[in-house]
């Protein structure tokens, strides 16, 4: 039986929902393995190399982060708590879609890259430098704190026609387990 456009859309929606469900619903505090791109070494000129948040004094090279075996997004390794990472299956910053940058926020053993992320307010500037040296400017449009069990995967990773940026961090309990997340939403400024 030939597929109709409606059934193709339904299949696409189902696959998208399955992928989103498999993505980060909690910060993985595992080994934080990354793919072959080294810290601050983008694989192409359009990929992000560095993030800066001037109001917080943050300036960090970016690791290239992939999914782990369970489908969650790997986080930077614990020994690199002051370095953020770009999730390579998300959009490249400045292109249509949501670019996702993940960093530690819990300073258990020293200052973490996104420790003060909750201090950002609407309109705060976030700069992302690409591999070719071009700097893209984003402006914070909102933020939300969510429980690990209520992580808004579709809102963070889902398709959007905007040129968006998402910063994601988490805080843990005394045992180091992720229990809450902070998501900062930003849009490319002209």
DOLUMMI-520547 format. One record per residue: residue in one letter; x, y, z of N, C-alpha, C in turn. Coordinates in steps of 0.001 Angstrom, whole numbers, padded with zeros to 6 digits, always signed. Example, Ala and Ser with C-alpha at 12.3 -4.5 7.8 and 13.67 -1.06 7.14 Angstrom:
A+013190-005690+007800+012300-004500+007800+013200-003300+007800;S+012850-002250+007080+013670-001060+007140+012900+000030+007870;
//
This chain:
X+000847-001174+000000+000000+000000+000000+000891+001235+000000;X+000700+002165-000923+001537+003359-000970+001278+004260+000240;X+002350+004909+000646+002229+005839+001777+001635+007144+001305;X+000808+007666+002146+000238+008977+001851+001084+010019+002551;X+000997+011270+002151+001747+012308+002860+001427+012333+004352;X+000185+012036+004708-000201+012043+006122+000525+010947+006880;X+000624+009737+006296+001304+008654+007004+002803+008917+007077;X+003371+009566+006078+004787+009924+006128+005033+010941+007247;X+004128+011895+007382+004260+012877+008459+004126+012212+009821;X+003201+011268+009932+003008+010562+011191+004252+009754+011552;X+004860+009100+010547+006071+008323+010773+007209+009246+011207;X+007352+010381+010533+008384+011348+010894+008169+011846+012318;X+006934+012154+012671+006632+012632+014020+006954+011565+015058;X+006615+010311+014754+006884+009225+015694+008382+009022+015886;X+009148+009070+014792+010592+008911+014891+011219+010071+015657;X+010727+011285+015400+011236+012456+016114+010958+012340+017600;X+009752+011915+017945+009390+011764+019357+010264+010698+020023;X+010534+009604+019299+011381+008552+019856+012802+009063+020087;X+013323+009820+019132+014664+010377+019285+014713+011344+020459;X+013727+012222+020548+013700+013176+021651+013594+012470+022987;X+012819+011411+023027+012681+010663+024269+013987+010015+024688;X+014813+009670+023685+016095+009032+023970+017160+010041+024365;X+016954+011305+024064+017948+012322+024375+017915+012667+025850;X+018742+013569+026211+018958+013935+027600+017667+014180+028370;X+017481+013384+029396+016401+013632+030340+017008+013833+031717;X+018306+013796+031751+019045+014022+032980+020500+014171+032626;X+021263+014872+033437+022689+015018+033168+023355+013692+033428;X+024057+013212+032454+024842+012013+032640+026110+012404+033374;X+026364+011809+034494+027590+012105+035215+028576+010969+035031;X+028479+010305+033883+029384+009211+033565+030758+009723+033205;X+031461+008972+032337+032842+009323+032043+032968+010525+031127;X+031867+011004+030541+031919+012220+029746+032713+012073+028462;X+032785+010881+027903+033557+010676+026683+033076+011589+025580;X+033993+011997+024763+033677+012864+023642+034133+012175+022369;X+033664+012679+021213+034118+012079+019973+035520+012580+019665;X+036009+012346+018462+037406+012602+018141+037795+014066+018101;X+036853+015003+018083+037202+016422+018115+037730+016797+019488;X+038902+017406+019535+039500+017781+020817+038879+019071+021322;X+039111+019352+022597+038601+020568+023213+038961+021786+022382;X+037939+022561+022018+038184+023778+021268+038606+023555+019832;X+038472+022338+019332+038883+022033+017968+037675+021601+017153;X+036988+022553+016526+035822+022183+015727+036235+021398+014485;X+035356+020529+014020+035635+019722+012844+035458+020508+011556;X+034753+021632+011615+034560+022460+010429+034524+023930+010834;X+034619+024804+009838+034629+026247+010093+033340+026727+010733;X+032194+026066+010458+030901+026505+010984+030624+026004+012388;X+031356+025014+012836+031111+024472+014175+031636+025426+015241;X+031001+025437+016406+031433+026342+017472+032750+025899+018103;X+033588+026876+018424+034868+026598+019058+034936+027128+020483;X+034159+028197+020783+034247+028852+022088+032928+029535+022421;X+032609+029549+023715+031443+030291+024205+031923+031323+025220;X+031312+032493+025160+031604+033554+026130+030291+034111+026657;X+030249+034316+027954+029115+034971+028596+029716+036130+029381;X+029848+037293+028729+030567+038418+029338+030093+038811+030738;X+028792+038823+030979+028286+039256+032283+028658+038309+033412;X+029029+037076+033074+029409+036095+034093+030911+035848+034125;X+031649+036459+033193+033082+036212+033111+033419+034836+032564;X+032477+034220+031824+032697+032890+031261+033311+033004+029872;X+034383+032264+029655+034987+032124+028340+035571+030725+028304;X+034997+029873+027470+035378+028465+027474+035495+027920+026066;X+036539+027131+025811+036547+026368+024565+035418+025345+024639;X+035051+024786+023510+033952+023817+023488+034435+022443+023065;X+034068+021458+023880+034253+020064+023504+033161+019699+022520;X+033353+018638+021765+032311+018105+020881+031679+016928+021627;X+030390+017035+021957+029694+016025+022746+028774+015188+021870;X+028723+013891+022153+027874+012955+021428+026931+012277+022407;X+026096+011394+021888+025199+010615+022754+025936+009417+023323;X+025521+009012+024525+026094+007810+025109+025289+006594+024664;X+025644+005431+025132+024979+004199+024737+023509+004143+025094;X+023079+004928+026075+021681+004959+026490+020887+006038+025763;X+021543+006786+024867+020857+007825+024114+020890+009196+024764;X+021471+009311+025964+021590+010607+026624+022788+011370+026087;X+022782+012660+026244+023904+013479+025806+025010+013383+026847;X+026198+013061+026395+027335+013027+027320+027662+014445+027758;X+028155+014566+028940+028562+015869+029465+030086+015910+029482;X+030662+017099+029580+032116+017163+029699+032584+016335+030896;X+033750+015711+030798+034235+014883+031911+034437+015711+033174;X+034347+015059+034315+034433+015740+035610+035717+016545+035754;X+036805+016058+035202+038065+016793+035323+038115+018032+034422;X+037076+018213+033594+036976+019392+032731+035710+020177+033059;X+035445+020349+034337+034225+021025+034800+034171+022497+034384;X+035319+023075+034034+035346+024484+033633+035255+024644+032119;X+034975+023549+031414+034852+023586+029957+033452+023115+029566;X+032817+023851+028668+031490+023481+028158+031655+022627+026906;X+030538+022063+026449+030573+021243+025242+029357+021483+024375;X+029544+021389+023070+028466+021533+022087+027996+020141+021689;X+026703+019912+021761+026107+018640+021370+026061+018580+019846;X+026841+017683+019256+027036+017657+017801+025803+017265+017000;X+024809+016657+017629+023568+016332+016910+022580+017489+016944;X+022940+018583+017591+022081+019773+017576+022529+020672+016424;X+021809+021747+016220+022144+022664+015126+023497+023332+015375;X+024143+023728+014301+025336+024560+014444+024844+025959+014803;X+025475+026612+015769+025031+027954+016152+024951+028891+014938;X+023848+029653+014892+023627+030589+013790+022801+030021+012662;X+022649+028695+012632+021808+028060+011617+020430+027802+012218;X+019447+027574+011351+018091+027290+011848+018106+026045+012716;X+017443+026166+013838+017390+025062+014779+017973+025485+016112;X+017969+024551+017047+018472+024827+018391+019863+024231+018555;X+020854+025082+018756+022205+024637+019104+022225+024438+020616;X+022733+023305+021063+022713+022981+022492+024138+022904+023027;X+024399+023706+024054+025698+023705+024723+025470+023307+026175;X+026242+022321+026623+026073+021723+027944+027317+022012+028782;X+027103+022304+030050+028232+022518+030959+027842+022219+032390;X+028836+021902+033181+028589+021628+034596+028202+022916+035320;X+027309+022792+036270+026883+023932+037053+027146+023744+038530;X+027335+022513+038951+027529+022191+040355+029015+022277+040693;X+029403+023205+041537+030824+023402+041833+031358+022541+042976;X+030950+021281+043064+031360+020417+044179+032870+020453+044430;X+033647+020358+043355+035102+020318+043551+035777+021450+042773;X+035253+022649+042944+035815+023811+042276+034764+024496+041431;X+035103+025634+040877+034149+026396+040068+033853+025653+038767;X+032603+025536+038442+032169+024897+037202+031831+025976+036183;X+031939+025646+034894+031775+026627+033830+030447+027377+033896;X+029353+026685+034197+028041+027318+034225+027524+027517+035647;X+028423+027635+036610+028037+027784+038019+027071+028953+038245;X+027297+030072+037581+026468+031262+037800+025402+031467+036726;X+025132+030453+035948+024201+030589+034819+022835+031119+035241;X+022407+030783+036459+021093+031243+036926+021036+032757+037119;X+022169+033445+037072+022199+034900+037212+021880+035625+035897;X+021818+034880+034793+021478+035512+033511+020037+036001+033542;X+019795+037111+032888+018453+037676+032780+018133+037884+031308;X+016865+038109+031028+016457+038382+029657+017288+039525+029102;X+017817+039319+027905+018647+040329+027260+020135+040145+027478;X+020551+039267+028417+021982+039020+028626+022612+038504+027344;X+023856+038893+027121+024569+038506+025903+025313+037186+026081;X+025274+036376+025026+026052+035144+024938+026702+035164+023559;X+028010+034977+023508+028732+034976+022243+029278+033585+021965;X+029149+033149+020715+029694+031867+020296+030633+032125+019126;X+031884+031720+019302+032868+031866+018229+032946+030559+017451;X+032841+030668+016137+032927+029495+015274+034387+029153+014976;X+034598+028031+014338+035939+027588+013975+036648+028530+013029;X+035886+029290+012243+036498+030237+011301+036750+031605+011926;X+036488+031747+013236+036729+032997+013931+035537+033945+013969;X+034490+033662+013209+033297+034517+013226+032601+034376+014575;X+032226+035519+015163+031538+035518+016456+030055+035789+016231;X+029220+034901+016764+027766+035037+016688+027271+035542+018038;X+026365+036501+017997+025844+037107+019219+024406+036638+019460;X+024169+036140+020661+022847+035678+021067+022393+036506+022254;X+021086+036587+022443+020495+037309+023558+019546+036370+024301;X+019664+036340+025625+018820+035459+026435+017366+035893+026307;X+016494+034905+026041+015057+035165+025925+014276+034584+027095;X+014909+033711+027870+014229+033110+029013+015077+032020+029632;X+014603+031518+030759+015275+030403+031420+014257+029683+032280;X+014561+028430+032576+013676+027674+033463+014464+026617+034210;X+014050+026394+035455+014602+025323+036264+013592+024193+036248;X+014080+022983+036008+013177+021838+035921+013752+020657+036689;X+012864+019844+037195+013225+018600+037846+013714+017620+036788;X+014623+016757+037174+015171+015766+036240+014065+014964+035545;X+013033+014613+036266+011964+013785+035689+011056+014575+034750;X+011199+015909+034730+010336+016745+033889+011160+017535+032861;X+012324+016992+032469+013184+017712+031526+012431+017956+030214;X+012397+019215+029733+011633+019554+028520+012394+019232+027225;X+012626+017955+026973+013446+017527+025826+012953+018115+024504;X+011660+018084+024276+011129+018608+023004+011421+020104+022865;X+011277+020853+023951+011517+022298+023917+013008+022614+023733;X+013866+021794+024319+015310+022028+024229+015877+021536+022907;X+015557+020309+022523+016168+019680+021355+015283+019682+020107;X+014002+019983+020274+013057+019885+019163+013334+020877+018048;X+012729+020617+016932+012894+021473+015759+012317+022853+016018;X+013002+023843+015467+012518+025214+015525+013004+025927+014279;X+012236+026868+013795+012652+027630+012618+013562+028787+013025;X+013693+029025+014323+014551+030099+014827+016013+029674+014777;X+016869+030639+014895+018311+030394+015080+018538+030532+016584;X+018406+029423+017281+018321+029433+018738+019545+028795+019383;X+019742+029153+020633+020809+028583+021450+020195+028140+022761;X+020594+026973+023226+020146+026457+024516+021390+026147+025343;X+021455+026673+026546+022507+026319+027488+021869+025444+028545;X+022483+024291+028815+021901+023332+029754+022937+022981+030809;X+022516+023026+032056+023367+022602+033153+022499+021889+034182;X+023144+021241+035109+022366+020572+036150+023052+020707+037482;X+022283+020515+038514+022794+020507+039877+022466+019171+040499;X+023304+018737+041395+023091+017422+041966+022790+017444+043440;X+022499+016266+043951+022304+016116+045381+023669+015864+046023;X+023689+015571+047295+024953+015376+048007+025759+014204+047452;X+025083+013242+046841+025773+012082+046285+026238+012323+044844;X+025935+013499+044289+026380+013802+042933+025415+013382+041840;X+024203+012980+042205+023209+012590+041202+022449+013832+040735;X+022260+013926+039417+021530+015080+038872+020080+015039+039336;X+019604+016154+039864+018218+016190+040322+017444+017369+039753;X+018143+018385+039278+017455+019533+038691+018311+020095+037558;X+017663+020780+036660+018342+021341+035495+017996+022805+035357;X+018919+023542+034782+018661+024911+034391+018867+024967+032889;X+017862+025474+032191+017943+025648+030748+017814+027136+030458;X+018771+027668+029728+018724+029070+029299+018442+029073+027805;X+017448+029855+027411+017036+029964+026011+017546+031293+025465;X+018106+031271+024257+018615+032494+023646+018359+032458+022139;X+018334+033637+021535+018099+033764+020096+019222+034598+019480;X+019547+034290+018239+020566+035033+017503+020120+036475+017340;X+021039+037408+017579+020716+038819+017391+021277+039277+016056;X+020578+040201+015402+021049+040656+014073+022355+041405+014139;
//
